[in-house]
Amino acid sequence: MAKQPHPTPMLDELEKGPWPSFITGLKRLAKEKDYVVDLLGHLEHSYETRKGYWKGGTVGVFGYGGGVIPRFTEIKDEKGEPRFKDAAEFHTLRVMPPPGMHYDTATLRKFCDIWEKYGSGLIALHGQSGDIMFQGCTTENVQKAFDEINEMGFDLGGAGPAVRTAMSCVGAARCEQSCYDEAKAHHKIINNFLDDIHRPALPYKFKFKFSGCPNDCMNSIQRADMAVIGTWRDNIQTDDELGKKWFAKHGMNELVNDVVAMCPTRALQIKDAKDVRRDNPYISAVALNDTQCLEIDNKDCVRCMHCINVMTGALAPGKDKGATILVGGKSHLKIGALMGTVIVPFMKLETEEDFDKLVELAQNIVDFFAENALEHERAGEMIERIGLANFLEGIGLDVDPNMVNNPRMNPYVRTDGWDEEVAKINAKKQAAAA
Amino acid sequence: MAQPQMRKPVEYFLDNKKFLHPKFAANYGNWKYHDRPRPGVLHHVSKTGDEVWTVRCGTQRQMDIYTIRTLCDIADQYGEGYIRFTIRSNAEIMVSEEKKVAPLIEALEKAGFPVGGTGNSVSMVAHTQGWLHCDIPGTDASGVVKAMMDELFEEFKNEQMPNRVRLSTSCCEINCGGQADIAVVIQHTKPPKINHDLVANVCERPAVVARCPVAAIRPALVNGKPSLEVDEKKCVCCGACYPPCPPMQINDPEHSKIAIWVGGKNSNARSKPTFHKLVAAGLPNNPPRWPEVNAVVKKILMTYKEDARPWERMADWIERIGWPRFFEKTGLPFTKYMIDDWRGGRYNLNASTHIRF
């Protein structure tokens, strides 16, 4: 039995309503733990005064420089003593979940037992960084909790100017749109960067995210310094049986309004079956009934996923799968939000060597970032400052028109190296053709 | 002197193979298609004809161990012992037989986990830590989200939106909640209040100066002490100086307001990804249930629900109807603060005669 609870009239309001209440959960914990009794008092004080009262500090585990988020209370009495003394320290352990956030119940139960013993009993599944957040621990217990979590085979994630915990979608485990083994890429990349995760020494944070298709369920273009997004090069695959089934259920109006008209590059047309351009190797067609087809000109298709999302099964990503790599996504601070931009339009991710090439590319990029970014500058900001062409040269990639929306719109550039550049491109073309 | 023996960490990132539901492991990379027999249920069929049903339910994200154990009990008794989580903190329990779906749904709902969040529904809000744990929060996150999801409960449980709706909340302008169809983000309206007694000891002053996006901070001697001063005419009240320098308090119970942004899209489907845009600001930070924020979010959502065509995301819908009509239909005022004057902002002006009358 824990001590008497503090009155929490404001938080009590968050126990009303049908959505699961974190306050109800905290109150349940507070029945057993003085720690959570005081945490609720601390939070109620924030609600009353509309301010936060946690400050950072330095708390960690033996051997690592990051992965623990230290929090010390700033609600003090006139003598400078914590007013909610049992919750004076409320540190978080960031722990990396398995790729795709898959668990068996035995693992989750073991997490609960460890956190019941050493922590507040509050676990966030998951934080915005993609970590399991073991929230609320005293300085004394951080090491003990980590040791047991680490014995289970789990490791701390990143914090501060480090390579951060990565995220990957459910992917090949359950999704028919998956274009590469996301979990494998995630696993290989993170194991390559463990030192940079655990011992922050970069100019600023660096995040990887892995999405299996252009639906980008991991929001990687907007959030990842390096985004690995599945795609394909050949034709969209079709299944006539499922196409007919879809059409029988949804009809011509939905096909026209929701599929054909919404294709961003007008790559779709409805054709009589006899008129489908079957001799064109870039055409795929799915039957709608015995006389009509939906024809796709795959040279025009930008792999946006819309028609595949609507007619899943009838249409599917092609067979020649791989990934597009984008670099430089980040949120507002400091120069405004940036999206990642294409640096590799397509790379295969099938063999071990393919995955090794991905790791090598990531290592090159992080090395360049470590050498060239200013303090507290994200990769996207660095590229903004030095220009994409210089970044590409630095990491040894060739320019490609897939990297731009359109060529330059201003003349403010020195082009006296033009002939050499053209000669280099031609030499490469010749070498590739030889 | 003998040092206490410290355990050396095992540095290794584990793979997910042993955590996969057996059907996932058996059909890895070999799925054919999926459908949704009802909201909250995904039915995946593999190329070999294997099937798996996934029941998705909402959680409070910040879960106590009793809640997690309850989920595990349900997954063991009604599921097959495996749980996965989505990026929006929904829990998913998988079963390999259709007949297990209904009892699983019943058990989840009875325990208070709403089943839904699939397809064209409003899924759980991606959110941040807030007053519970963050060191720089302007508001709480879990509280805002709880109040919002109570209001949107039926939209989570049903698939009645034109396309999927993704929401986020963020407790400061760093926007950790991320880009979303509708994002609720703190917007400070006053420059930081500086405690000059503490700056010299607490803050690395050149680093703080460098952090400001508009170069409004400069070193200064205040009351004989080395400190920092802010050019309040330049200051955009973003709060970027506060994390590296806590004596520059940006959070204010009255003047830290809430802004609402719409039209962020993560996916590449149809249009390229988009960032969300400012459509409302100046809303009070009003715990414990933030009714003013909820009213605006609900108004935008319901207008979208009624007006958008099938498969139009928030951004696609606004692209079709135009911003003037967005403001007209939602009743939100368009103010001068929505005219972008940040770098590159001119690209957000209308350089054409494309005007809808």
Chai-1 contact restraints between the chains, C-beta under 6 A:
chainA,res_idxA,chainB,res_idxB,connection_type,confidence,min_distance_angstrom,max_distance_angstrom,comment,restraint_id
A,M10,B,P288,contact,1.0,0.0,6.0,A-B,restraint_1
A,E13,B,P288,contact,1.0,0.0,6.0,A-B,restraint_2
A,E13,B,R289,contact,1.0,0.0,6.0,A-B,restraint_3
A,L14,B,G143,contact,1.0,0.0,6.0,A-B,restraint_4
A,L14,B,K146,contact,1.0,0.0,6.0,A-B,restraint_5
A,L14,B,P288,contact,1.0,0.0,6.0,A-B,restraint_6
A,G17,B,D150,contact,1.0,0.0,6.0,A-B,restraint_7
A,P18,B,F153,contact,1.0,0.0,6.0,A-B,restraint_8
A,W19,B,K146,contact,1.0,0.0,6.0,A-B,restraint_9
A,W19,B,M149,contact,1.0,0.0,6.0,A-B,restraint_10
A,W19,B,D150,contact,1.0,0.0,6.0,A-B,restraint_11
A,W19,B,F153,contact,1.0,0.0,6.0,A-B,restraint_12
A,P20,B,T59,contact,1.0,0.0,6.0,A-B,restraint_13
A,P20,B,Q60,contact,1.0,0.0,6.0,A-B,restraint_14
A,P20,B,G112,contact,1.0,0.0,6.0,A-B,restraint_15
A,F22,B,Q60,contact,1.0,0.0,6.0,A-B,restraint_16
A,F22,B,Q62,contact,1.0,0.0,6.0,A-B,restraint_17
A,F22,B,S142,contact,1.0,0.0,6.0,A-B,restraint_18
A,G25,B,D64,contact,1.0,0.0,6.0,A-B,restraint_19
A,G25,B,T67,contact,1.0,0.0,6.0,A-B,restraint_20
A,R28,B,D64,contact,1.0,0.0,6.0,A-B,restraint_21
A,R28,B,Y66,contact,1.0,0.0,6.0,A-B,restraint_22
A,L29,B,D64,contact,1.0,0.0,6.0,A-B,restraint_23
A,L43,B,L132,contact,1.0,0.0,6.0,A-B,restraint_24
A,S46,B,W131,contact,1.0,0.0,6.0,A-B,restraint_25
A,Y47,B,P287,contact,1.0,0.0,6.0,A-B,restraint_26
A,Y47,B,P288,contact,1.0,0.0,6.0,A-B,restraint_27
A,R50,B,P253,contact,1.0,0.0,6.0,A-B,restraint_28
A,R50,B,N285,contact,1.0,0.0,6.0,A-B,restraint_29
A,K51,B,N251,contact,1.0,0.0,6.0,A-B,restraint_30
A,G52,B,W131,contact,1.0,0.0,6.0,A-B,restraint_31
A,G52,B,P137,contact,1.0,0.0,6.0,A-B,restraint_32
A,W54,B,D135,contact,1.0,0.0,6.0,A-B,restraint_33
A,K55,B,D135,contact,1.0,0.0,6.0,A-B,restraint_34
A,G56,B,D135,contact,1.0,0.0,6.0,A-B,restraint_35
A,F62,B,M6,contact,1.0,0.0,6.0,A-B,restraint_36
A,G63,B,P9,contact,1.0,0.0,6.0,A-B,restraint_37
A,M96,B,F13,contact,1.0,0.0,6.0,A-B,restraint_38
A,P98,B,N16,contact,1.0,0.0,6.0,A-B,restraint_39
A,P98,B,F19,contact,1.0,0.0,6.0,A-B,restraint_40
A,P99,B,N16,contact,1.0,0.0,6.0,A-B,restraint_41
A,G100,B,N16,contact,1.0,0.0,6.0,A-B,restraint_42
A,M101,B,R84,contact,1.0,0.0,6.0,A-B,restraint_43
A,M101,B,F85,contact,1.0,0.0,6.0,A-B,restraint_44
A,H102,B,N16,contact,1.0,0.0,6.0,A-B,restraint_45
A,H102,B,F19,contact,1.0,0.0,6.0,A-B,restraint_46
A,H102,B,L20,contact,1.0,0.0,6.0,A-B,restraint_47
A,H102,B,R84,contact,1.0,0.0,6.0,A-B,restraint_48
A,Y103,B,F19,contact,1.0,0.0,6.0,A-B,restraint_49
A,Y103,B,I83,contact,1.0,0.0,6.0,A-B,restraint_50
A,D104,B,F19,contact,1.0,0.0,6.0,A-B,restraint_51
A,D104,B,G81,contact,1.0,0.0,6.0,A-B,restraint_52
A,D104,B,Y82,contact,1.0,0.0,6.0,A-B,restraint_53
A,T105,B,C72,contact,1.0,0.0,6.0,A-B,restraint_54
A,T105,B,A75,contact,1.0,0.0,6.0,A-B,restraint_55
A,T105,B,D76,contact,1.0,0.0,6.0,A-B,restraint_56
A,T105,B,G81,contact,1.0,0.0,6.0,A-B,restraint_57
A,L108,B,I68,contact,1.0,0.0,6.0,A-B,restraint_58
A,L108,B,C72,contact,1.0,0.0,6.0,A-B,restraint_59
A,R109,B,C72,contact,1.0,0.0,6.0,A-B,restraint_60
A,C112,B,I65,contact,1.0,0.0,6.0,A-B,restraint_61
A,C112,B,I68,contact,1.0,0.0,6.0,A-B,restraint_62
A,C112,B,R69,contact,1.0,0.0,6.0,A-B,restraint_63
A,E116,B,I65,contact,1.0,0.0,6.0,A-B,restraint_64
A,G121,B,D64,contact,1.0,0.0,6.0,A-B,restraint_65
A,G121,B,I65,contact,1.0,0.0,6.0,A-B,restraint_66
A,L122,B,Q62,contact,1.0,0.0,6.0,A-B,restraint_67
A,L122,B,D64,contact,1.0,0.0,6.0,A-B,restraint_68
A,I123,B,M63,contact,1.0,0.0,6.0,A-B,restraint_69
A,A124,B,R61,contact,1.0,0.0,6.0,A-B,restraint_70
A,A124,B,Q62,contact,1.0,0.0,6.0,A-B,restraint_71
A,L125,B,F85,contact,1.0,0.0,6.0,A-B,restraint_72
A,Q128,B,T128,contact,1.0,0.0,6.0,A-B,restraint_73
A,Q128,B,C176,contact,1.0,0.0,6.0,A-B,restraint_74
A,Q135,B,H133,contact,1.0,0.0,6.0,A-B,restraint_75
A,D147,B,R7,contact,1.0,0.0,6.0,A-B,restraint_76
A,N150,B,P9,contact,1.0,0.0,6.0,A-B,restraint_77
A,N150,B,V10,contact,1.0,0.0,6.0,A-B,restraint_78
A,G153,B,L14,contact,1.0,0.0,6.0,A-B,restraint_79
A,D155,B,F13,contact,1.0,0.0,6.0,A-B,restraint_80
A,A172,B,Y28,contact,1.0,0.0,6.0,A-B,restraint_81
A,A172,B,G29,contact,1.0,0.0,6.0,A-B,restraint_82
A,A173,B,L20,contact,1.0,0.0,6.0,A-B,restraint_83
A,A173,B,F24,contact,1.0,0.0,6.0,A-B,restraint_84
A,A173,B,Y28,contact,1.0,0.0,6.0,A-B,restraint_85
A,R174,B,F24,contact,1.0,0.0,6.0,A-B,restraint_86
A,R174,B,H44,contact,1.0,0.0,6.0,A-B,restraint_87
A,E176,B,W31,contact,1.0,0.0,6.0,A-B,restraint_88
A,E176,B,K32,contact,1.0,0.0,6.0,A-B,restraint_89
A,E176,B,Y33,contact,1.0,0.0,6.0,A-B,restraint_90
A,A183,B,N16,contact,1.0,0.0,6.0,A-B,restraint_91
A,H187,B,D15,contact,1.0,0.0,6.0,A-B,restraint_92
A,I190,B,F13,contact,1.0,0.0,6.0,A-B,restraint_93
A,N191,B,F13,contact,1.0,0.0,6.0,A-B,restraint_94
A,L194,B,E11,contact,1.0,0.0,6.0,A-B,restraint_95
A,P214,B,N268,contact,1.0,0.0,6.0,A-B,restraint_96
A,N215,B,S267,contact,1.0,0.0,6.0,A-B,restraint_97
A,D216,B,N266,contact,1.0,0.0,6.0,A-B,restraint_98
A,D216,B,S267,contact,1.0,0.0,6.0,A-B,restraint_99
A,N219,B,G178,contact,1.0,0.0,6.0,A-B,restraint_100
A,N219,B,N266,contact,1.0,0.0,6.0,A-B,restraint_101
A,I221,B,P273,contact,1.0,0.0,6.0,A-B,restraint_102
A,Q222,B,Q179,contact,1.0,0.0,6.0,A-B,restraint_103
A,D258,B,P310,contact,1.0,0.0,6.0,A-B,restraint_104
A,D258,B,W311,contact,1.0,0.0,6.0,A-B,restraint_105
A,M262,B,R270,contact,1.0,0.0,6.0,A-B,restraint_106
A,P264,B,R270,contact,1.0,0.0,6.0,A-B,restraint_107
A,C304,B,N268,contact,1.0,0.0,6.0,A-B,restraint_108
A,C304,B,A269,contact,1.0,0.0,6.0,A-B,restraint_109
A,C304,B,R270,contact,1.0,0.0,6.0,A-B,restraint_110
A,M305,B,A269,contact,1.0,0.0,6.0,A-B,restraint_111
A,H306,B,A269,contact,1.0,0.0,6.0,A-B,restraint_112
A,H306,B,R270,contact,1.0,0.0,6.0,A-B,restraint_113
A,T312,B,Y33,contact,1.0,0.0,6.0,A-B,restraint_114
A,G313,B,Y33,contact,1.0,0.0,6.0,A-B,restraint_115
A,S331,B,N175,contact,1.0,0.0,6.0,A-B,restraint_116
A,H332,B,N175,contact,1.0,0.0,6.0,A-B,restraint_117
A,L333,B,I174,contact,1.0,0.0,6.0,A-B,restraint_118
A,L333,B,A240,contact,1.0,0.0,6.0,A-B,restraint_119
A,K334,B,P213,contact,1.0,0.0,6.0,A-B,restraint_120
A,G336,B,W342,contact,1.0,0.0,6.0,A-B,restraint_121
A,A337,B,F275,contact,1.0,0.0,6.0,A-B,restraint_122
